[in-house]
Amino acid sequence: MTLAGSEEELADLKAAYTCSRGDMDSILDSVMCASLNDEPRFRQILETLIADGSVMAYAAFTNEKKSKAAARQRRVRVGGCACSWN
């Protein structure tokens, strides 16, 4: 199991961010043991990585519409998952 804040989680987060081109639904679905509760922490980490040039900024992440984030939270509240296909 990956521990929050570990180097393994950071590597997984970077890979998920890059593969999904910044789509938070996909990121949460891809990182092992991630939940909607991890989103604020993931956002902070990714914003730092973008600022220092470790990863590129994708519009799906930097310009995510509030309605998309709200829909993700609604899906989880009604028993779904954070993934976009649910």
mmCIF file of the C-alpha atoms, coordinates in Angstrom:
data_MODEL
# 
_entry.id   MODEL 
# 
loop_
_atom_site.group_PDB 
_atom_site.id 
_atom_site.type_symbol 
_atom_site.label_atom_id 
_atom_site.label_alt_id 
_atom_site.label_comp_id 
_atom_site.label_asym_id 
_atom_site.label_entity_id 
_atom_site.label_seq_id 
_atom_site.pdbx_PDB_ins_code 
_atom_site.Cartn_x 
_atom_site.Cartn_y 
_atom_site.Cartn_z 
_atom_site.occupancy 
_atom_site.B_iso_or_equiv 
_atom_site.pdbx_formal_charge 
_atom_site.auth_seq_id 
_atom_site.auth_comp_id 
_atom_site.auth_asym_id 
_atom_site.auth_atom_id 
_atom_site.pdbx_PDB_model_num 
ATOM 1  C CA . MET A 1 1  ? 0.000   0.000  0.000   1.00 0.00 ? 1  MET A CA 1 
ATOM 2  C CA . THR A 1 2  ? 1.246   3.493  -0.837  1.00 0.00 ? 2  THR A CA 1 
ATOM 3  C CA . LEU A 1 3  ? 1.548   5.863  2.096   1.00 0.00 ? 3  LEU A CA 1 
ATOM 4  C CA . ALA A 1 4  ? 0.331   9.427  1.729   1.00 0.00 ? 4  ALA A CA 1 
ATOM 5  C CA . GLY A 1 5  ? 3.270   11.734 1.154   1.00 0.00 ? 5  GLY A CA 1 
ATOM 6  C CA . SER A 1 6  ? 5.651   8.934  0.175   1.00 0.00 ? 6  SER A CA 1 
ATOM 7  C CA . GLU A 1 7  ? 7.996   9.077  -2.801  1.00 0.00 ? 7  GLU A CA 1 
ATOM 8  C CA . GLU A 1 8  ? 5.970   6.262  -4.374  1.00 0.00 ? 8  GLU A CA 1 
ATOM 9  C CA . GLU A 1 9  ? 2.756   8.275  -4.090  1.00 0.00 ? 9  GLU A CA 1 
ATOM 10 C CA . LEU A 1 10 ? 4.498   11.321 -5.584  1.00 0.00 ? 10 LEU A CA 1 
ATOM 11 C CA . ALA A 1 11 ? 5.722   9.245  -8.540  1.00 0.00 ? 11 ALA A CA 1 
ATOM 12 C CA . ASP A 1 12 ? 2.221   7.768  -9.004  1.00 0.00 ? 12 ASP A CA 1 
ATOM 13 C CA . LEU A 1 13 ? 0.666   11.241 -8.822  1.00 0.00 ? 13 LEU A CA 1 
ATOM 14 C CA . LYS A 1 14 ? 3.071   12.649 -11.417 1.00 0.00 ? 14 LYS A CA 1 
ATOM 15 C CA . ALA A 1 15 ? 2.420   9.711  -13.738 1.00 0.00 ? 15 ALA A CA 1 
ATOM 16 C CA . ALA A 1 16 ? -1.367  9.953  -13.321 1.00 0.00 ? 16 ALA A CA 1 
ATOM 17 C CA . TYR A 1 17 ? -1.272  13.720 -13.917 1.00 0.00 ? 17 TYR A CA 1 
ATOM 18 C CA . THR A 1 18 ? 0.833   13.349 -17.050 1.00 0.00 ? 18 THR A CA 1 
ATOM 19 C CA . CYS A 1 19 ? -1.099  10.391 -18.491 1.00 0.00 ? 19 CYS A CA 1 
ATOM 20 C CA . SER A 1 20 ? -4.458  12.069 -17.866 1.00 0.00 ? 20 SER A CA 1 
ATOM 21 C CA . ARG A 1 21 ? -3.185  15.417 -19.127 1.00 0.00 ? 21 ARG A CA 1 
ATOM 22 C CA . GLY A 1 22 ? -4.354  16.991 -15.867 1.00 0.00 ? 22 GLY A CA 1 
ATOM 23 C CA . ASP A 1 23 ? -7.847  15.506 -15.593 1.00 0.00 ? 23 ASP A CA 1 
ATOM 24 C CA . MET A 1 24 ? -8.557  15.271 -11.852 1.00 0.00 ? 24 MET A CA 1 
ATOM 25 C CA . ASP A 1 25 ? -11.232 12.574 -12.276 1.00 0.00 ? 25 ASP A CA 1 
ATOM 26 C CA . SER A 1 26 ? -8.661  10.327 -13.941 1.00 0.00 ? 26 SER A CA 1 
ATOM 27 C CA . ILE A 1 27 ? -5.960  11.247 -11.432 1.00 0.00 ? 27 ILE A CA 1 
ATOM 28 C CA . LEU A 1 28 ? -8.148  10.253 -8.478  1.00 0.00 ? 28 LEU A CA 1 
ATOM 29 C CA . ASP A 1 29 ? -9.093  7.041  -10.262 1.00 0.00 ? 29 ASP A CA 1 
ATOM 30 C CA . SER A 1 30 ? -5.466  6.175  -11.103 1.00 0.00 ? 30 SER A CA 1 
ATOM 31 C CA . VAL A 1 31 ? -3.557  6.846  -7.874  1.00 0.00 ? 31 VAL A CA 1 
ATOM 32 C CA . MET A 1 32 ? -3.757  3.817  -5.597  1.00 0.00 ? 32 MET A CA 1 
ATOM 33 C CA . CYS A 1 33 ? -6.029  4.300  -2.564  1.00 0.00 ? 33 CYS A CA 1 
ATOM 34 C CA . ALA A 1 34 ? -6.859  7.894  -3.556  1.00 0.00 ? 34 ALA A CA 1 
ATOM 35 C CA . SER A 1 35 ? -10.202 9.384  -2.617  1.00 0.00 ? 35 SER A CA 1 
ATOM 36 C CA . LEU A 1 36 ? -11.943 12.707 -3.035  1.00 0.00 ? 36 LEU A CA 1 
ATOM 37 C CA . ASN A 1 37 ? -10.471 13.661 0.346   1.00 0.00 ? 37 ASN A CA 1 
ATOM 38 C CA . ASP A 1 38 ? -7.014  13.603 -1.279  1.00 0.00 ? 38 ASP A CA 1 
ATOM 39 C CA . GLU A 1 39 ? -7.929  16.156 -3.951  1.00 0.00 ? 39 GLU A CA 1 
ATOM 40 C CA . PRO A 1 40 ? -6.897  19.318 -2.038  1.00 0.00 ? 40 PRO A CA 1 
ATOM 41 C CA . ARG A 1 41 ? -3.544  17.737 -1.107  1.00 0.00 ? 41 ARG A CA 1 
ATOM 42 C CA . PHE A 1 42 ? -2.992  16.494 -4.668  1.00 0.00 ? 42 PHE A CA 1 
ATOM 43 C CA . ARG A 1 43 ? -3.828  19.948 -6.053  1.00 0.00 ? 43 ARG A CA 1 
ATOM 44 C CA . GLN A 1 44 ? -1.296  21.586 -3.751  1.00 0.00 ? 44 GLN A CA 1 
ATOM 45 C CA . ILE A 1 45 ? 1.416   19.081 -4.713  1.00 0.00 ? 45 ILE A CA 1 
ATOM 46 C CA . LEU A 1 46 ? 0.669   19.419 -8.432  1.00 0.00 ? 46 LEU A CA 1 
ATOM 47 C CA . GLU A 1 47 ? 0.591   23.229 -8.279  1.00 0.00 ? 47 GLU A CA 1 
ATOM 48 C CA . THR A 1 48 ? 4.065   23.135 -6.691  1.00 0.00 ? 48 THR A CA 1 
ATOM 49 C CA . LEU A 1 49 ? 5.321   20.710 -9.352  1.00 0.00 ? 49 LEU A CA 1 
ATOM 50 C CA . ILE A 1 50 ? 3.941   22.961 -12.098 1.00 0.00 ? 50 ILE A CA 1 
ATOM 51 C CA . ALA A 1 51 ? 5.514   26.056 -10.533 1.00 0.00 ? 51 ALA A CA 1 
ATOM 52 C CA . ASP A 1 52 ? 8.960   24.468 -10.298 1.00 0.00 ? 52 ASP A CA 1 
ATOM 53 C CA . GLY A 1 53 ? 8.755   23.034 -13.814 1.00 0.00 ? 53 GLY A CA 1 
ATOM 54 C CA . SER A 1 54 ? 8.695   19.360 -12.817 1.00 0.00 ? 54 SER A CA 1 
ATOM 55 C CA . VAL A 1 55 ? 5.494   18.823 -14.817 1.00 0.00 ? 55 VAL A CA 1 
ATOM 56 C CA . MET A 1 56 ? 3.824   20.900 -17.487 1.00 0.00 ? 56 MET A CA 1 
ATOM 57 C CA . ALA A 1 57 ? 0.607   22.791 -16.855 1.00 0.00 ? 57 ALA A CA 1 
ATOM 58 C CA . TYR A 1 58 ? -2.412  21.210 -18.530 1.00 0.00 ? 58 TYR A CA 1 
ATOM 59 C CA . ALA A 1 59 ? -5.552  23.269 -19.061 1.00 0.00 ? 59 ALA A CA 1 
ATOM 60 C CA . ALA A 1 60 ? -7.703  20.411 -17.728 1.00 0.00 ? 60 ALA A CA 1 
ATOM 61 C CA . PHE A 1 61 ? -6.023  20.970 -14.371 1.00 0.00 ? 61 PHE A CA 1 
ATOM 62 C CA . THR A 1 62 ? -5.303  24.697 -14.296 1.00 0.00 ? 62 THR A CA 1 
ATOM 63 C CA . ASN A 1 63 ? -8.665  25.726 -15.780 1.00 0.00 ? 63 ASN A CA 1 
ATOM 64 C CA . GLU A 1 64 ? -10.970 23.034 -14.385 1.00 0.00 ? 64 GLU A CA 1 
ATOM 65 C CA . LYS A 1 65 ? -14.514 24.341 -14.238 1.00 0.00 ? 65 LYS A CA 1 
ATOM 66 C CA . LYS A 1 66 ? -16.112 24.534 -10.810 1.00 0.00 ? 66 LYS A CA 1 
ATOM 67 C CA . SER A 1 67 ? -19.088 22.619 -12.218 1.00 0.00 ? 67 SER A CA 1 
ATOM 68 C CA . LYS A 1 68 ? -16.852 19.632 -13.036 1.00 0.00 ? 68 LYS A CA 1 
ATOM 69 C CA . ALA A 1 69 ? -15.405 19.568 -9.508  1.00 0.00 ? 69 ALA A CA 1 
ATOM 70 C CA . ALA A 1 70 ? -18.929 19.877 -8.065  1.00 0.00 ? 70 ALA A CA 1 
ATOM 71 C CA . ALA A 1 71 ? -20.142 16.985 -10.231 1.00 0.00 ? 71 ALA A CA 1 
ATOM 72 C CA . ARG A 1 72 ? -17.254 14.842 -8.953  1.00 0.00 ? 72 ARG A CA 1 
ATOM 73 C CA . GLN A 1 73 ? -18.307 15.552 -5.367  1.00 0.00 ? 73 GLN A CA 1 
ATOM 74 C CA . ARG A 1 74 ? -21.960 14.784 -6.153  1.00 0.00 ? 74 ARG A CA 1 
ATOM 75 C CA . ARG A 1 75 ? -21.043 11.412 -7.700  1.00 0.00 ? 75 ARG A CA 1 
ATOM 76 C CA . VAL A 1 76 ? -19.147 10.433 -4.558  1.00 0.00 ? 76 VAL A CA 1 
ATOM 77 C CA . ARG A 1 77 ? -21.957 11.586 -2.246  1.00 0.00 ? 77 ARG A CA 1 
ATOM 78 C CA . VAL A 1 78 ? -24.490 9.379  -4.007  1.00 0.00 ? 78 VAL A CA 1 
ATOM 79 C CA . GLY A 1 79 ? -22.289 6.304  -3.797  1.00 0.00 ? 79 GLY A CA 1 
ATOM 80 C CA . GLY A 1 80 ? -20.394 6.504  -7.048  1.00 0.00 ? 80 GLY A CA 1 
ATOM 81 C CA . CYS A 1 81 ? -16.712 6.941  -7.576  1.00 0.00 ? 81 CYS A CA 1 
ATOM 82 C CA . ALA A 1 82 ? -14.651 9.947  -8.637  1.00 0.00 ? 82 ALA A CA 1 
ATOM 83 C CA . CYS A 1 83 ? -14.025 8.435  -12.052 1.00 0.00 ? 83 CYS A CA 1 
ATOM 84 C CA . SER A 1 84 ? -15.478 10.258 -15.040 1.00 0.00 ? 84 SER A CA 1 
ATOM 85 C CA . TRP A 1 85 ? -17.197 7.205  -16.550 1.00 0.00 ? 85 TRP A CA 1 
ATOM 86 C CA . ASN A 1 86 ? -19.480 6.592  -13.579 1.00 0.00 ? 86 ASN A CA 1 
# 
